[in-house]
Amino acid sequence: MKPSTNRMLTRIKSIYVFIREKGTVTTQELVDEFGITPRTIQRDLNVLAYNDLVKSTHRGIWTTTEKKVKMSS
């Protein structure tokens, strides 16, 4: 796996864990927490949403779904 792909997957996992721990977050909170652009956050959220791991209850507000996830380190 390419290093850039590995970084992306690590970042997406961290975003998912952050949302799960906080319960509900805004896109801006994610931008502030991870120090990356809103566009990058949106792409990562799209990956998570496509896999039914997060959902947007209102525009720009995110929460995790009930889908079971096995976390590995």
MOCOR-V185323 format. One line per field, one symbol per residue. psi: psi as a letter, one per 20 degrees, with the letter a starting at -180 (. if undefined). A space follows every 10 residues. Layout:
BEGIN
psi = ???
END
This chain:
BEGIN
psi = pqhhgggghg ggghgggggg hhfprrhhhg gggikrqhgg gggghhgggh jkhrqohrpj pqrqaipppo pq.
END
